[in-house]
Each structure stands twice: as structure tokens, then as C-alpha cells.
Amino acid sequence: MYEAYWNLKSRPFENTYSEASYYPSESAQAALLKLRYAVENRRGAAILAGACGLGKSLLARTLLMQLPDTFSPKAHLVFPKLPSDCLIPYLLLNLGRGEKSSDTGSNPSENIWHLQQFLSENTRAGHHAVIVVDDAHLLSDHASLETLRLLTNFETDGKLDLTLVLVGQTAIIPAVERFPSLESRIGVKSLMRCFTPDETAAYVTHRLRVAGSEEEIFVPEGLQRLFEITRGNPREINRLCDLALLIGYAEEIRVIDAAQVESIHDELVTVVPE
């Protein structure tokens, strides 16, 4: 709607994933380094944790994109809120090995056998599977965590067949710590944090440049107020910046300053029912 007005090729603050949209903040880069260490050294599992809106899923996708081709197949499970006996069939489907029929999962032992055989052949072919489980904090029940732990038992010729990457809110860390048999398999634990003021400004500039902007749209005072309001949370930054660009277009404003950022936040983000 507003792209032409701001001379943009695309909407810069979408929450959907694109490789170019990744911003290498200090926290993100440190977490990415830890996760790559765990995967490339064939550790059984790793944890990526953080509050809502910090870009954990984007970082997980960036990890999968950056890994060498020998680390395959790569599965990203984005709906783990399933009964424990449905997790293996869901994983098989994501690996392209499941049956897309109504009786998928009717024989748990057969599903596990197929998964084990596939992973074993994959390892012998010189590959290593990587399985990312998003929103893993939803798997707080014992049965689901036990199912995931058992996946880390699969090995072939002395090599683990897969690395499990659990991505979720910070509740995943104490949940796993209460389950020692899984916690002992965790190679690294990474915690994502909010942006600093400088990172917030650099993030906004990065997103605008990726979208084709060659001009200053948010003045420094506006970026500072943006950080103060959002506390450096990327999802909140995206929402407020997107609204600011929309209102700026509607009101024919050429730059966005602190007063406009605050006004847009007060009027459109913090609406309270009467």
C-alpha cells in the first residue's frame, strides 16, 4: 500500500522469513555460533530460548540455510502441540517419509522402525539430519519430551544420526532441566536477548535498505523513541515501524520523528476498550 510513496520495493517490516531480512545482532550471532557448533559436532540436542518476538524462528531458519549440504535432511517442525504418539508420524511427514493417509501413525512401532532405518541409511551416506522443533516450550509433558529424548538414541557406526534443536520461550530451559535424561543430551543452550539502542537503529536501517530504501525515513530521535517504546523487541519494532510507514504515507509525511512514533504507538498500539 505504502511502498511506492517511500520508494520501497517491498514491505520492510514483515515478520515472515527471508534470508536477507536476518540482522546479525550480537545476541543472534552468539546464539547462531553455539547452534552451529552443536550441529556440526553432531551433538544430540541444543536449545535456543528467548522471550516472544525476538526472532528465534528466523534464527533457526538462518541456521538451516547456513549449514553445509552434508547436514541433511533438515526438518523444521512448527506445530509440536500434538499428542506424543503423533510426533513421530509428524516428523516422518516433514522428512518426506510418511504416508499421507488417514491411518498415518496407526502403527507406532512401524513408524519408529522406518524412521530409524531412514536415519541410519542417511548417516552411512555421509549425512547428518537436523530437526528443529519450534515452540518447544509447549512440549512440557513427560511423554513428549521422552519421545524427543529417544530420538537422540539413534546412532549408526558410532555416529549420532541427528541433532535436535529445541526452539522456544524461556520456559523450555527449566522444563528440560526437570528431565535429566534429556538435559544430559543438550550440547549447548543459547539465550536470545532484545536489541540495544544502537542495534535497534541498525536493524531498522538494515530492513529499510533490504526493501530498497536509499533515504533516511526514521530520524535518530525517532529511532531512540522507538527503542524506548519497544525495548528492543524485534517483533514490536516491526509492528510499530510498519504502522509508522502506513500513517506517514496517509498523512504525506516525509520523515518520521519521535513525536510521530509516540503518537502512532498511543493511538494504534495501546488502544484500551472503554
C-alpha positions in Angstrom: 0.0 0.0 0.0 2.7 2.5 1.0 5.7 1.1 -0.9 5.6 3.5 -3.8 5.3 6.5 -1.5 8.5 5.6 0.4 10.3 4.3 -2.8 10.4 0.8 -1.5 10.5 -2.5 -3.4 8.7 -4.4 -0.7 7.3 -4.1 2.8 10.4 -3.9 5.1 8.9 -5.0 8.4 7.1 -8.2 7.6 7.5 -10.9 10.3 7.8 -13.7 7.7 11.2 -15.2 6.9 13.6 -14.2 4.2 17.3 -14.8 4.2 18.1 -11.1 3.5 16.0 -9.9 6.4 18.2 -11.5 9.0 20.0 -8.9 11.1 23.2 -10.1 12.8 22.9 -8.7 16.3 25.4 -9.6 18.9 22.9 -11.9 20.7 21.8 -13.6 17.4 25.3 -14.2 16.2 26.4 -15.7 19.5 23.4 -18.0 19.5 24.0 -18.9 15.9 27.6 -19.8 16.6 26.6 -22.1 19.5 23.9 -23.8 17.5 26.3 -24.4 14.6 28.9 -25.8 17.0 26.3 -28.3 18.3 25.1 -29.4 14.9 28.5 -29.5 13.1 29.9 -31.6 16.0 27.0 -33.9 15.9 25.8 -33.2 19.5 22.5 -34.9 20.4 20.5 -31.7 21.1 20.7 -28.0 21.6 18.3 -25.3 23.0 17.6 -21.8 21.6 15.4 -19.9 24.1 14.1 -16.4 24.5 11.1 -14.2 25.1 8.3 -13.8 22.4 9.2 -11.8 19.4 13.0 -11.9 19.5 13.4 -13.7 16.1 14.1 -17.3 17.3 12.3 -18.9 14.4 14.1 -16.6 11.9 17.4 -17.5 13.5 16.5 -21.3 13.3 15.8 -20.9 9.6 19.0 -19.0 9.2 20.9 -21.9 10.8 19.3 -24.4 8.4 20.2 -22.2 5.5 23.8 -21.8 6.5 24.6 -25.4 7.3 26.7 -27.3 4.7 24.9 -29.7 2.4 26.2 -32.7 4.4 23.8 -31.7 7.1 20.6 -33.1 5.7 17.7 -33.7 5.7 16.6 -30.7 7.6 13.1 -30.6 9.2 11.5 -27.7 10.8 8.5 -28.7 13.0 6.4 -25.7 13.6 3.3 -27.3 15.2 4.6 -29.5 18.0 1.4 -29.3 20.1 0.4 -32.8 19.4 -0.1 -36.0 21.4 3.2 -37.7 21.9 2.3 -40.6 19.7 1.7 -38.3 16.8 5.2 -36.7 16.9 7.0 -39.4 15.0 4.4 -39.5 12.2 4.5 -35.7 12.0 8.3 -35.9 11.8 8.2 -38.5 9.1 5.9 -36.4 7.0 8.2 -33.4 7.4 11.1 -35.6 6.2 9.1 -36.7 3.2 8.9 -40.3 4.5 5.4 -40.5 5.9 2.2 -41.8 4.5 -0.3 -39.0 3.7 -3.3 -41.2 4.5 -5.8 -41.2 7.4 -4.1 -44.2 9.1 -0.7 -42.4 9.5 0.6 -43.2 12.9 -1.7 -46.2 13.4 1.3 -48.4 14.0 3.8 -46.6 16.2 6.4 -49.3 16.2 6.5 -49.4 12.4 6.8 -45.7 12.2 9.8 -45.7 14.5 11.4 -48.6 12.6 11.0 -46.7 9.3 12.5 -43.5 10.9 15.4 -45.5 12.3 16.2 -47.2 9.0 16.0 -43.9 7.1 18.3 -42.1 9.5 20.7 -45.0 9.5 21.0 -45.0 5.7 21.3 -41.2 5.8 24.3 -41.4 8.2 26.0 -44.2 6.2 25.7 -41.9 3.1 27.8 -39.3 4.9 24.9 -37.0 6.0 23.6 -35.9 9.4 19.9 -35.0 10.0 18.9 -31.8 11.7 15.5 -31.5 13.3 14.3 -28.1 14.6 11.3 -28.2 16.9 9.7 -24.7 17.2 7.6 -23.6 20.2 9.2 -26.4 22.1 8.1 -24.9 25.4 4.7 -26.3 24.6 6.1 -29.8 25.0 6.3 -29.7 28.7 4.6 -33.0 29.3 6.8 -36.0 30.1 5.6 -38.2 27.2 6.5 -35.7 24.5 9.9 -34.9 26.0 10.6 -38.6 26.3 9.8 -39.1 22.7 12.2 -36.4 21.7 14.9 -37.8 24.0 14.6 -41.2 22.4 15.3 -39.7 19.0 18.8 -38.8 20.3 19.5 -42.5 20.9 19.6 -43.2 17.1 23.2 -43.8 16.0 25.0 -45.6 13.2 28.6 -46.9 13.2 29.3 -44.8 16.3 27.9 -41.6 14.9 24.7 -39.9 16.1 22.1 -39.9 13.3 20.6 -36.5 14.1 20.8 -33.3 16.1 17.7 -32.0 17.8 17.3 -28.2 18.1 14.6 -27.1 20.6 13.5 -23.6 20.0 11.1 -21.9 22.4 10.3 -19.4 25.1 12.5 -19.4 28.2 10.2 -21.9 29.9 11.8 -24.7 27.8 15.0 -24.4 29.9 13.5 -25.3 33.3 11.3 -27.9 31.6 14.3 -29.7 30.2 16.2 -29.3 33.5 13.4 -31.2 35.3 14.0 -34.0 32.8 17.7 -35.1 33.5 17.8 -37.8 30.9 17.1 -35.2 28.2 19.1 -32.4 29.8 22.2 -34.5 29.7 21.9 -34.7 25.9 21.9 -31.0 25.4 25.2 -29.8 23.9 24.6 -26.1 24.2 21.9 -23.7 25.5 21.6 -20.3 23.8 19.5 -17.4 25.0 18.4 -14.6 22.7 18.1 -11.0 24.0 16.5 -7.8 22.9 18.4 -5.3 20.8 20.4 -2.5 22.3 19.6 1.1 21.2 22.3 1.0 18.6 21.2 -2.4 17.3 17.6 -1.1 17.1 18.6 1.7 14.9 20.9 -0.5 12.8 18.1 -3.1 12.5 15.6 -0.6 11.2 18.1 0.8 8.7 19.0 -2.8 7.6 15.4 -3.7 7.0 14.7 -0.5 5.0 17.9 -1.0 2.9 16.9 -4.6 2.1 13.5 -3.2 1.0 15.2 -0.8 -1.4 15.3 2.5 0.6 18.1 4.9 -0.1 16.8 7.7 2.1 16.6 8.4 5.8 13.0 7.8 6.9 13.3 7.5 10.6 15.4 10.3 12.1 17.7 9.5 15.0 15.3 10.9 17.7 12.5 8.7 16.2 14.7 5.6 16.4 15.6 6.4 20.0 11.9 6.7 20.9 11.2 3.5 19.0 13.7 1.7 21.2 12.3 3.1 24.4 8.8 2.0 23.5 9.6 -1.5 22.2 12.6 -2.1 24.5 14.4 -3.5 21.5 12.0 -6.4 20.8 12.2 -7.1 17.0 8.5 -8.1 16.6 7.3 -4.9 18.4 9.7 -2.9 16.3 8.3 -4.4 13.1 4.7 -3.7 14.1 5.4 -0.1 15.1 7.6 0.7 12.1 5.0 -0.8 9.7 2.3 1.3 11.2 4.5 4.4 11.1 5.2 3.9 7.4 1.4 3.5 6.8 0.4 6.6 8.7 3.3 8.6 7.2 2.0 7.7 3.7 -1.6 8.6 4.7 -0.6 11.9 6.1 2.1 12.6 3.4 5.0 12.9 5.9 8.5 12.6 4.5 10.4 11.6 7.7 9.3 10.0 10.9 10.4 11.6 14.2 10.0 10.8 17.9 6.7 12.6 18.3 5.2 10.7 15.4 6.4 7.3 16.7 4.9 8.0 20.1 1.6 9.3 18.7 1.2 6.2 16.5 2.0 3.9 19.4 -0.5 5.7 21.6 -3.3 5.7 19.1 -2.9 2.4 17.3 -0.9 0.0 19.5 -2.1 0.7 23.1 -5.8 1.0 22.4 -7.8 0.3 25.5 -11.5 -0.6 25.3 -13.8 1.8 27.1 
